[in-house]
Amino acid sequence: MNFEQERQRRLDEIEGILDKFLPKEEGYQSIVMKAMNYSVLAG
Protein backbone atom coordinates (compact mmCIF):
# COMPACT_ATOMS: atom_id res chain seq x y z
CA MET A 1 0.00 0.00 0.00
CA ASN A 2 1.41 3.37 -0.87
CA PHE A 3 1.32 6.50 1.22
CA GLU A 4 -1.35 8.31 -0.82
CA GLN A 5 -3.81 5.41 -0.63
CA GLU A 6 -3.35 5.10 3.13
CA ARG A 7 -3.70 8.86 3.62
CA GLN A 8 -6.94 8.92 1.63
CA ARG A 9 -8.34 5.93 3.50
CA ARG A 10 -7.66 7.58 6.86
CA LEU A 11 -9.02 10.92 5.68
CA ASP A 12 -12.27 9.27 4.56
CA GLU A 13 -12.58 7.51 7.92
CA ILE A 14 -11.99 10.72 9.90
CA GLU A 15 -14.47 12.69 7.80
CA GLY A 16 -17.07 9.97 8.34
CA ILE A 17 -16.62 10.22 12.10
CA LEU A 18 -16.81 14.02 12.03
CA ASP A 19 -19.96 13.89 9.93
CA LYS A 20 -21.70 11.84 12.62
CA PHE A 21 -21.06 14.52 15.24
CA LEU A 22 -21.61 17.70 13.24
CA PRO A 23 -25.02 19.33 13.69
CA LYS A 24 -27.65 18.89 11.00
CA GLU A 25 -28.15 21.83 8.65
CA GLU A 26 -31.77 22.56 9.46
CA GLY A 27 -33.94 24.99 11.36
CA TYR A 28 -33.34 28.63 12.09
CA GLN A 29 -29.58 28.23 12.37
CA SER A 30 -29.13 26.37 9.08
CA ILE A 31 -26.92 29.06 7.52
CA VAL A 32 -24.59 29.08 10.52
CA MET A 33 -24.52 25.27 10.64
CA LYS A 34 -23.70 25.06 6.93
CA ALA A 35 -20.81 27.48 7.37
CA MET A 36 -19.53 25.64 10.43
CA ASN A 37 -19.73 22.22 8.78
CA TYR A 38 -18.01 23.54 5.67
CA SER A 39 -15.17 25.01 7.73
CA VAL A 40 -14.63 21.79 9.69
CA LEU A 41 -14.58 19.60 6.56
CA ALA A 42 -12.59 21.99 4.34
CA GLY A 43 -9.32 20.38 5.38
PQR file of N, CA, C, O and H, with PARSE charges and radii, in Angstrom:
ATOM      1  N   MET A   1       0.855  -1.176   0.000 -0.4000 1.5000
ATOM      2  CA  MET A   1       0.000   0.000   0.000 -0.0000 2.0000
ATOM      3  C   MET A   1       0.898   1.235   0.000  0.5500 1.7000
ATOM      4  O   MET A   1       1.862   1.318   0.762 -0.5500 1.4000
ATOM      5  N   ASN A   2       0.577   2.165  -0.841 -0.4000 1.5000
ATOM      6  CA  ASN A   2       1.405   3.365  -0.870 -0.0000 2.0000
ATOM      7  C   ASN A   2       0.851   4.437   0.067  0.5500 1.7000
ATOM      8  O   ASN A   2      -0.267   4.335   0.571 -0.5500 1.4000
ATOM      9  H   ASN A   2      -0.206   2.099  -1.459  0.4000 1.0000
ATOM     10  N   PHE A   3       1.654   5.446   0.278 -0.4000 1.5000
ATOM     11  CA  PHE A   3       1.320   6.500   1.220 -0.0000 2.0000
ATOM     12  C   PHE A   3       0.016   7.209   0.855  0.5500 1.7000
ATOM     13  O   PHE A   3      -0.821   7.436   1.729 -0.5500 1.4000
ATOM     14  H   PHE A   3       2.562   5.529  -0.132  0.4000 1.0000
ATOM     15  N   GLU A   4      -0.169   7.558  -0.399 -0.4000 1.5000
ATOM     16  CA  GLU A   4      -1.355   8.312  -0.821 -0.0000 2.0000
ATOM     17  C   GLU A   4      -2.637   7.520  -0.592  0.5500 1.7000
ATOM     18  O   GLU A   4      -3.637   8.095  -0.162 -0.5500 1.4000
ATOM     19  H   GLU A   4       0.510   7.374  -1.109  0.4000 1.0000
ATOM     20  N   GLN A   5      -2.636   6.250  -0.862 -0.4000 1.5000
ATOM     21  CA  GLN A   5      -3.815   5.411  -0.627 -0.0000 2.0000
ATOM     22  C   GLN A   5      -4.149   5.343   0.864  0.5500 1.7000
ATOM     23  O   GLN A   5      -5.313   5.449   1.253 -0.5500 1.4000
ATOM     24  H   GLN A   5      -1.824   5.783  -1.212  0.4000 1.0000
ATOM     25  N   GLU A   6      -3.133   5.167   1.682 -0.4000 1.5000
ATOM     26  CA  GLU A   6      -3.348   5.102   3.134 -0.0000 2.0000
ATOM     27  C   GLU A   6      -3.837   6.436   3.677  0.5500 1.7000
ATOM     28  O   GLU A   6      -4.729   6.472   4.524 -0.5500 1.4000
ATOM     29  H   GLU A   6      -2.188   5.081   1.367  0.4000 1.0000
ATOM     30  N   ARG A   7      -3.263   7.526   3.197 -0.4000 1.5000
ATOM     31  CA  ARG A   7      -3.703   8.857   3.621 -0.0000 2.0000
ATOM     32  C   ARG A   7      -5.167   9.089   3.271  0.5500 1.7000
ATOM     33  O   ARG A   7      -5.932   9.590   4.095 -0.5500 1.4000
ATOM     34  H   ARG A   7      -2.538   7.496   2.508  0.4000 1.0000
ATOM     35  N   GLN A   8      -5.556   8.731   2.062 -0.4000 1.5000
ATOM     36  CA  GLN A   8      -6.941   8.923   1.630 -0.0000 2.0000
ATOM     37  C   GLN A   8      -7.903   8.046   2.426  0.5500 1.7000
ATOM     38  O   GLN A   8      -8.999   8.484   2.774 -0.5500 1.4000
ATOM     39  H   GLN A   8      -4.935   8.324   1.393  0.4000 1.0000
ATOM     40  N   ARG A   9      -7.502   6.827   2.712 -0.4000 1.5000
ATOM     41  CA  ARG A   9      -8.341   5.928   3.502 -0.0000 2.0000
ATOM     42  C   ARG A   9      -8.585   6.504   4.892  0.5500 1.7000
ATOM     43  O   ARG A   9      -9.712   6.502   5.387 -0.5500 1.4000
ATOM     44  H   ARG A   9      -6.611   6.471   2.430  0.4000 1.0000
ATOM     45  N   ARG A  10      -7.525   6.995   5.513 -0.4000 1.5000
ATOM     46  CA  ARG A  10      -7.660   7.576   6.856 -0.0000 2.0000
ATOM     47  C   ARG A  10      -8.458   8.868   6.829  0.5500 1.7000
ATOM     48  O   ARG A  10      -9.252   9.121   7.735 -0.5500 1.4000
ATOM     49  H   ARG A  10      -6.609   6.997   5.111  0.4000 1.0000
ATOM     50  N   LEU A  11      -8.263   9.679   5.816 -0.4000 1.5000
ATOM     51  CA  LEU A  11      -9.020  10.920   5.680 -0.0000 2.0000
ATOM     52  C   LEU A  11     -10.512  10.631   5.536  0.5500 1.7000
ATOM     53  O   LEU A  11     -11.333  11.300   6.164 -0.5500 1.4000
ATOM     54  H   LEU A  11      -7.618   9.473   5.080  0.4000 1.0000
ATOM     55  N   ASP A  12     -10.868   9.651   4.727 -0.4000 1.5000
ATOM     56  CA  ASP A  12     -12.275   9.275   4.563 -0.0000 2.0000
ATOM     57  C   ASP A  12     -12.866   8.793   5.880  0.5500 1.7000
ATOM     58  O   ASP A  12     -14.007   9.122   6.205 -0.5500 1.4000
ATOM     59  H   ASP A  12     -10.201   9.107   4.217  0.4000 1.0000
ATOM     60  N   GLU A  13     -12.103   8.019   6.638 -0.4000 1.5000
ATOM     61  CA  GLU A  13     -12.578   7.508   7.923 -0.0000 2.0000
ATOM     62  C   GLU A  13     -12.806   8.647   8.913  0.5500 1.7000
ATOM     63  O   GLU A  13     -13.825   8.680   9.603 -0.5500 1.4000
ATOM     64  H   GLU A  13     -11.177   7.751   6.374  0.4000 1.0000
ATOM     65  N   ILE A  14     -11.864   9.573   8.981 -0.4000 1.5000
ATOM     66  CA  ILE A  14     -11.988  10.715   9.897 -0.0000 2.0000
ATOM     67  C   ILE A  14     -13.166  11.595   9.515  0.5500 1.7000
ATOM     68  O   ILE A  14     -13.916  12.029  10.389 -0.5500 1.4000
ATOM     69  H   ILE A  14     -11.036   9.546   8.420  0.4000 1.0000
ATOM     70  N   GLU A  15     -13.343  11.867   8.227 -0.4000 1.5000
ATOM     71  CA  GLU A  15     -14.472  12.693   7.796 -0.0000 2.0000
ATOM     72  C   GLU A  15     -15.803  12.017   8.089  0.5500 1.7000
ATOM     73  O   GLU A  15     -16.781  12.694   8.404 -0.5500 1.4000
ATOM     74  H   GLU A  15     -12.733  11.514   7.517  0.4000 1.0000
ATOM     75  N   GLY A  16     -15.856  10.698   7.991 -0.4000 1.5000
ATOM     76  CA  GLY A  16     -17.069   9.969   8.341 -0.0000 2.0000
ATOM     77  C   GLY A  16     -17.413  10.117   9.804  0.5500 1.7000
ATOM     78  O   GLY A  16     -18.579  10.289  10.157 -0.5500 1.4000
ATOM     79  H   GLY A  16     -15.062  10.148   7.735  0.4000 1.0000
ATOM     80  N   ILE A  17     -16.406  10.053  10.660 -0.4000 1.5000
ATOM     81  CA  ILE A  17     -16.619  10.221  12.098 -0.0000 2.0000
ATOM     82  C   ILE A  17     -17.073  11.646  12.402  0.5500 1.7000
ATOM     83  O   ILE A  17     -18.017  11.849  13.166 -0.5500 1.4000
ATOM     84  H   ILE A  17     -15.458   9.913  10.373  0.4000 1.0000
ATOM     85  N   LEU A  18     -16.406  12.627  11.808 -0.4000 1.5000
ATOM     86  CA  LEU A  18     -16.808  14.024  12.025 -0.0000 2.0000
ATOM     87  C   LEU A  18     -18.238  14.268  11.578  0.5500 1.7000
ATOM     88  O   LEU A  18     -18.988  14.973  12.253 -0.5500 1.4000
ATOM     89  H   LEU A  18     -15.639  12.462  11.188  0.4000 1.0000
ATOM     90  N   ASP A  19     -18.618  13.701  10.463 -0.4000 1.5000
ATOM     91  CA  ASP A  19     -19.959  13.895   9.927 -0.0000 2.0000
ATOM     92  C   ASP A  19     -21.034  13.404  10.894  0.5500 1.7000
ATOM     93  O   ASP A  19     -22.121  13.978  10.953 -0.5500 1.4000
ATOM     94  H   ASP A  19     -18.009  13.128   9.915  0.4000 1.0000
ATOM     95  N   LYS A  20     -20.742  12.356  11.646 -0.4000 1.5000
ATOM     96  CA  LYS A  20     -21.701  11.836  12.624 -0.0000 2.0000
ATOM     97  C   LYS A  20     -21.959  12.822  13.754  0.5500 1.7000
ATOM     98  O   LYS A  20     -23.055  12.855  14.312 -0.5500 1.4000
ATOM     99  H   LYS A  20     -19.859  11.890  11.599  0.4000 1.0000
ATOM    100  N   PHE A  21     -20.948  13.632  14.096 -0.4000 1.5000
ATOM    101  CA  PHE A  21     -21.056  14.517  15.243 -0.0000 2.0000
ATOM    102  C   PHE A  21     -21.396  15.963  14.888  0.5500 1.7000
ATOM    103  O   PHE A  21     -21.766  16.740  15.769 -0.5500 1.4000
ATOM    104  H   PHE A  21     -20.057  13.605  13.642  0.4000 1.0000
ATOM    105  N   LEU A  22     -21.279  16.332  13.630 -0.4000 1.5000
ATOM    106  CA  LEU A  22     -21.611  17.699  13.235 -0.0000 2.0000
ATOM    107  C   LEU A  22     -23.123  17.887  13.269  0.5500 1.7000
ATOM    108  O   LEU A  22     -23.873  16.958  12.967 -0.5500 1.4000
ATOM    109  H   LEU A  22     -20.979  15.701  12.915  0.4000 1.0000
ATOM    110  N   PRO A  23     -23.576  19.090  13.638 -0.5600 1.5000
ATOM    111  CA  PRO A  23     -25.020  19.332  13.689  0.2800 2.0000
ATOM    112  C   PRO A  23     -25.648  19.296  12.301  0.5500 1.7000
ATOM    113  O   PRO A  23     -25.001  19.606  11.300 -0.5500 1.4000
ATOM    114  N   LYS A  24     -26.907  18.917  12.263 -0.4000 1.5000
ATOM    115  CA  LYS A  24     -27.649  18.888  10.999 -0.0000 2.0000
ATOM    116  C   LYS A  24     -27.910  20.319  10.536  0.5500 1.7000
ATOM    117  O   LYS A  24     -28.072  21.227  11.350 -0.5500 1.4000
ATOM    118  H   LYS A  24     -27.432  18.666  13.076  0.4000 1.0000
ATOM    119  N   GLU A  25     -27.948  20.501   9.246 -0.4000 1.5000
ATOM    120  CA  GLU A  25     -28.149  21.826   8.653 -0.0000 2.0000
ATOM    121  C   GLU A  25     -29.636  22.069   8.436  0.5500 1.7000
ATOM    122  O   GLU A  25     -30.137  22.017   7.313 -0.5500 1.4000
ATOM    123  H   GLU A  25     -27.816  19.762   8.584  0.4000 1.0000
ATOM    124  N   GLU A  26     -30.330  22.337   9.544 -0.4000 1.5000
ATOM    125  CA  GLU A  26     -31.770  22.556   9.463 -0.0000 2.0000
ATOM    126  C   GLU A  26     -32.201  23.564  10.518  0.5500 1.7000
ATOM    127  O   GLU A  26     -31.444  23.876  11.437 -0.5500 1.4000
ATOM    128  H   GLU A  26     -29.923  22.379  10.457  0.4000 1.0000
ATOM    129  N   GLY A  27     -33.387  24.056  10.383 -0.4000 1.5000
ATOM    130  CA  GLY A  27     -33.936  24.990  11.358 -0.0000 2.0000
ATOM    131  C   GLY A  27     -33.455  26.411  11.134  0.5500 1.7000
ATOM    132  O   GLY A  27     -32.927  26.768  10.081 -0.5500 1.4000
ATOM    133  H   GLY A  27     -34.002  23.803   9.637  0.4000 1.0000
ATOM    134  N   TYR A  28     -33.664  27.203  12.174 -0.4000 1.5000
ATOM    135  CA  TYR A  28     -33.340  28.628  12.091 -0.0000 2.0000
ATOM    136  C   TYR A  28     -31.850  28.892  11.902  0.5500 1.7000
ATOM    137  O   TYR A  28     -31.462  29.882  11.282 -0.5500 1.4000
ATOM    138  H   TYR A  28     -34.093  26.913  13.029  0.4000 1.0000
ATOM    139  N   GLN A  29     -31.025  28.013  12.434 -0.4000 1.5000
ATOM    140  CA  GLN A  29     -29.583  28.227  12.369 -0.0000 2.0000
ATOM    141  C   GLN A  29     -28.931  27.529  11.184  0.5500 1.7000
ATOM    142  O   GLN A  29     -27.718  27.319  11.203 -0.5500 1.4000
ATOM    143  H   GLN A  29     -31.340  27.209  12.939  0.4000 1.0000
ATOM    144  N   SER A  30     -29.675  27.169  10.172 -0.4000 1.5000
ATOM    145  CA  SER A  30     -29.128  26.369   9.077 -0.0000 2.0000
ATOM    146  C   SER A  30     -27.954  27.046   8.372  0.5500 1.7000
ATOM    147  O   SER A  30     -27.002  26.371   7.981 -0.5500 1.4000
ATOM    148  H   SER A  30     -30.660  27.340  10.157  0.4000 1.0000
ATOM    149  N   ILE A  31     -28.006  28.353   8.206 -0.4000 1.5000
ATOM    150  CA  ILE A  31     -26.922  29.058   7.519 -0.0000 2.0000
ATOM    151  C   ILE A  31     -25.640  28.967   8.348  0.5500 1.7000
ATOM    152  O   ILE A  31     -24.563  28.718   7.807 -0.5500 1.4000
ATOM    153  H   ILE A  31     -28.779  28.901   8.525  0.4000 1.0000
ATOM    154  N   VAL A  32     -25.758  29.167   9.646 -0.4000 1.5000
ATOM    155  CA  VAL A  32     -24.589  29.079  10.522 -0.0000 2.0000
ATOM    156  C   VAL A  32     -24.057  27.652  10.546  0.5500 1.7000
ATOM    157  O   VAL A  32     -22.844  27.444  10.503 -0.5500 1.4000
ATOM    158  H   VAL A  32     -26.633  29.369  10.086  0.4000 1.0000
ATOM    159  N   MET A  33     -24.942  26.674  10.613 -0.4000 1.5000
ATOM    160  CA  MET A  33     -24.524  25.270  10.644 -0.0000 2.0000
ATOM    161  C   MET A  33     -23.831  24.871   9.338  0.5500 1.7000
ATOM    162  O   MET A  33     -22.841  24.139   9.361 -0.5500 1.4000
ATOM    163  H   MET A  33     -25.927  26.843  10.647  0.4000 1.0000
ATOM    164  N   LYS A  34     -24.340  25.345   8.214 -0.4000 1.5000
ATOM    165  CA  LYS A  34     -23.698  25.059   6.929 -0.0000 2.0000
ATOM    166  C   LYS A  34     -22.285  25.619   6.899  0.5500 1.7000
ATOM    167  O   LYS A  34     -21.353  24.945   6.462 -0.5500 1.4000
ATOM    168  H   LYS A  34     -25.144  25.939   8.196  0.4000 1.0000
ATOM    169  N   ALA A  35     -22.129  26.846   7.359 -0.4000 1.5000
ATOM    170  CA  ALA A  35     -20.813  27.480   7.370 -0.0000 2.0000
ATOM    171  C   ALA A  35     -19.871  26.737   8.313  0.5500 1.7000
ATOM    172  O   ALA A  35     -18.705  26.520   7.981 -0.5500 1.4000
ATOM    173  H   ALA A  35     -22.887  27.394   7.713  0.4000 1.0000
ATOM    174  N   MET A  36     -20.363  26.349   9.473 -0.4000 1.5000
ATOM    175  CA  MET A  36     -19.533  25.642  10.433 -0.0000 2.0000
ATOM    176  C   MET A  36     -19.109  24.274   9.889  0.5500 1.7000
ATOM    177  O   MET A  36     -17.937  23.908   9.977 -0.5500 1.4000
ATOM    178  H   MET A  36     -21.309  26.525   9.743  0.4000 1.0000
ATOM    179  N   ASN A  37     -20.033  23.538   9.342 -0.4000 1.5000
ATOM    180  CA  ASN A  37     -19.726  22.220   8.782 -0.0000 2.0000
ATOM    181  C   ASN A  37     -18.747  22.343   7.619  0.5500 1.7000
ATOM    182  O   ASN A  37     -17.827  21.535   7.493 -0.5500 1.4000
ATOM    183  H   ASN A  37     -20.985  23.835   9.270  0.4000 1.0000
ATOM    184  N   TYR A  38     -18.936  23.332   6.784 -0.4000 1.5000
ATOM    185  CA  TYR A  38     -18.009  23.543   5.671 -0.0000 2.0000
ATOM    186  C   TYR A  38     -16.598  23.810   6.186  0.5500 1.7000
ATOM    187  O   TYR A  38     -15.630  23.245   5.677 -0.5500 1.4000
ATOM    188  H   TYR A  38     -19.683  23.989   6.886  0.4000 1.0000
ATOM    189  N   SER A  39     -16.486  24.666   7.188 -0.4000 1.5000
ATOM    190  CA  SER A  39     -15.175  25.007   7.733 -0.0000 2.0000
ATOM    191  C   SER A  39     -14.475  23.804   8.339  0.5500 1.7000
ATOM    192  O   SER A  39     -13.268  23.632   8.169 -0.5500 1.4000
ATOM    193  H   SER A  39     -17.272  25.125   7.600  0.4000 1.0000
ATOM    194  N   VAL A  40     -15.226  22.973   9.045 -0.4000 1.5000
ATOM    195  CA  VAL A  40     -14.628  21.787   9.688 -0.0000 2.0000
ATOM    196  C   VAL A  40     -14.149  20.801   8.633  0.5500 1.7000
ATOM    197  O   VAL A  40     -13.083  20.205   8.789 -0.5500 1.4000
ATOM    198  H   VAL A  40     -16.206  23.113   9.184  0.4000 1.0000
ATOM    199  N   LEU A  41     -14.909  20.620   7.570 -0.4000 1.5000
ATOM    200  CA  LEU A  41     -14.577  19.602   6.558 -0.0000 2.0000
ATOM    201  C   LEU A  41     -13.724  20.136   5.405  0.5500 1.7000
ATOM    202  O   LEU A  41     -13.404  19.385   4.484 -0.5500 1.4000
ATOM    203  H   LEU A  41     -15.775  21.105   7.443  0.4000 1.0000
ATOM    204  N   ALA A  42     -13.353  21.410   5.439 -0.4000 1.5000
ATOM    205  CA  ALA A  42     -12.588  21.994   4.340 -0.0000 2.0000
ATOM    206  C   ALA A  42     -11.140  21.515   4.298  0.5500 1.7000
ATOM    207  O   ALA A  42     -10.450  21.696   3.295 -0.5500 1.4000
ATOM    208  H   ALA A  42     -13.613  22.021   6.187  0.4000 1.0000
ATOM    209  N   GLY A  43     -10.691  20.915   5.373 -0.4000 1.5000
ATOM    210  CA  GLY A  43      -9.316  20.384   5.378 -0.0000 2.0000
ATOM    211  C   GLY A  43      -8.401  21.360   5.973  0.5500 1.7000
ATOM    212  O   GLY A  43      -7.201  21.102   6.069 -0.5500 1.4000
ATOM    213  H   GLY A  43     -11.251  20.768   6.188  0.4000 1.0000
TER
END
